[in-house]
Structure formats: C-alpha cells, structure tokens
Amino acid sequence: MRYSKLFTKTAKEIPADETAVNAQLLIRGGFIHKVMAGVYEYLPLGLRVLNKIVSIIRDEMNAIGGQELSLTALQNPEVWKITGRWDDKALDVWFKTQLKSGGELGLASTHEDPLTEMMKHHISSYKDLPRFVYQFQVKFRNELRAKSGILRGREFLMKDLYSFTRSQKELDEFYENVKKSYINIFGKMGLADYLYYTFASGGAFSNFSHEFQIIHSVGEDTIYVDEKNKFAINKEVYNEEVLKELGVKENALVEKRGIEVGNIFKLGTRFSEPLGLTFVDENGDKKPVIMGSYGIGPGRVMGTIVEIFNDKKGIVWPESVAPFSVYLIDLTDGKRGAALYADLENAGVEILYDDRQGKTPGEKFADADLLGIPYRVLISEKTSARVEVKKRNANETRLMAPAEFLNRLADANL
C-alpha cells in the first residue's frame, strides 16, 4: 500500500473525550473512528489489525473441530421467553425495537438461545453428536456506561463458539481443548506473559466458569493471581471455600487488575432442557444435549494489545497482528524506494510505502512511530546503496543491503 492512496489520517492531538489509551492512540493513528460513546467504526488500518486477530482465532477454532456459521442479529422474543431471558430483569443489556407491522424484536447480545432452538432441526440422535460451531458476529449490549474505548462497547464483534455433546465427559474433554486453544491464541498475539487462566462465577449459566484475564491497571476486574502457576481467582468468587476447593493457599496470591479477553462456560442443560434439544442415545433413551459456550472479543483483544504495547510515541504492534510489516521511507528522489517497494510486494511482504509529497522527514518518522509498524526502513543519501532498518521497539538502527533485509525478513532473523 502506498500511503498516498491509503484512506487514513493521523492526528497529533489527543481526543478530548477519550481517557483510555487504546482509544486515544487508535483514533490518532487513524485505525478507528468514534461515532458515539461505546460505538466505533474500523477504518482500513484498524480493520487490517482486526482481521488478523480474527484469522488467528479462526485457525485455532478450526483446529479443534469448530465449524463456522453466521446467525442473525435480529432475535425472536418467543425463543428467549422460553428460557426466561427476554425479561430485562434476567438480561439487562437488551436493545429492543418495534416492527412497523407490530411486535417486538431484539438485537442479540449472545446466541445460546437461538442456536439451541436451531439445533433442534439438526440433532436427534447420538450419531449427530458432538457438534462444535462458532461465528464472528456483531453483538449489541445496552451498557449503562460504555467506557475504556474499544474495551467495552455497545456494539462489538464477538467470536462465540458453542459445543453440543452427549455427556459431561465429552463436554469436559472439549472444554480442555478450548482452554489450550485460547492459550495458543493469546500467545500468538504476544500476550502470553500477561495471561492468567482465571476461576470465575458462572453467572446464570453454571456454578463456575473460567476467564482469560490480561494483567493491566486499566482492567475492570480485581483478580488474585498465583504468579508462579499463571492461575487466578476472580474477586467475585474469592473465599475460603473456593481456595480450599482449588487447593490454593491465600499467601500465594497477589491482588491485580485484569482485562477479561475471553471466557468459557459449561452450560450443561441450562438451554437444551427448556428448549427441548434432545437426542436418542445408543440404548434408545431420550436425553438432553450437554452444552458449552466459549467467547472472545476480537475488538477487546485489539484494545488490550494497544494498552500493553505502546510508548510515548505511539503503538508498538506485535508482528502477528500489525497492519503492515514494513514502513518504508525514501528521502531521496523516490526511485530506490519505488524499486524496493516493488521487490517487497513481489516477495509477499506487507508494506506501507510513505510516498506522500509535502511531508517532512520528521512528520514521516512520527507517523511511523504512531502507527507502530514493526520495521521502519529508510533510504537516504547517508545510506548509500544500503537501507537503514529500525525495529519499532528498539533504539538502535542497522545498515544492510536491500537483499539482506529481504532475506532476514523472510527468515524472521531481524
């Protein structure tokens, strides 16, 4: 991509109505646009990052047997009334709307209820199980206070995975597979050092659940962490009984703040029984399907990454989710820059070539730092036939021949 063709605009000023670092930097860098509190639009740069996060998640979901589908956002109240969740007292984040022809619809905040209803058309025998399906879909939650930039919104993308199994044993085995998959996902995004598998409340779903918390001071949750074993307990369930059940000693735990980036629930028959999702087993007996649900918010993950990986100059993207790998600047006549740009493109490198006219070198360097692209490559009179390479998270620069840079980039040896 040539910068002159890129639909974006950076800003020096911090948005006056944003206190969250993720929102400040993402808006200044031209990754997102704020429409109103809790509602953000993803511009081309931001969508590139979001799509990379989605791709990492999708690969892991497919690896554990997940099949992708897409459910509707518009919700039939009758299904939710059966499970008792159409009532605002049971689910207090509903957006509801009136049909012109009469009647009421809702905008989905989650999909356990309608998916269970739909599965009645696909599951009737033990031979139809297990089934693992997931989607990436926009959710709507009427939060009382939308805050913290894209960490908590009223409209946001969610990856929600659902499991349908024959037994508790089968559910437990898949639950462990999802746990390992989530650890892989966050590790690939550079978050492994900050991640804690956290024991938490199951809310209306079950006795307990597990969250994937990222340690950071802006987190909304108070958790007690075992730093040695990378395990934590959410404050909402923290008591002597839980400590005993988990075999954790109080003096081994440290209080921290965490950002919840994922959660997993064992639903059991919470939805299958009221909605009549059953199967006939090998003995001819009818039984309720055993369910689980597993969520990750890709946008929230993106905001979390920005909260962790930044400095006074801007964002410092991990390579796996960066919008581009290389930011190219040519301070000469542009001929060498155009040639290197073509070579990098042909080699399959994702490159942003700052070919803007009328911008000073300082402005280009500042934008390179703000956007947080992993490698800045500079061509100038001083570099002669070589290029100056600087990693975004390093202070030193190195001179090397363009061919050497290409080779090192391909071998991940920079």
Secondary structure, DSSP 8 states (H G I E B T S, - for coil): -BGGGSS----SS--TT--SHHHHHHHHTTSEEEEETTEEEE-HHHHHHHHHHHHHHHHHHHHTT-EE----SEE-HHHHHHHT-SSTTTSTT-EEEE-TTS-EEEE-S--HHHHHHHHTTT--BGGG--EEEEEEEEEE---SS--TGGGS-SEEEEEEEEEEESSHHHHHHHHHHHHHHHHHHHHHTT-GGGEEEEEEE-TTT-SEEEEEEEE-TT-SEEEEEETTTTEEEEGGG-SHHHHHHHT--GGG-EEEEEEEEEEEEEEETTTHHHHT-EEE-TTS-EEE-EEEEEEE-HHHHHHHHHHHSEETTEE---TTT-S-SEEEEE-SSSHHHHHHHHHHHHTT--EEEE--TT--HHHHHHHHHHHT-SEEEEE-TTTTTSEEEEETT-S-EEEE-HHHHHHHHHTT--
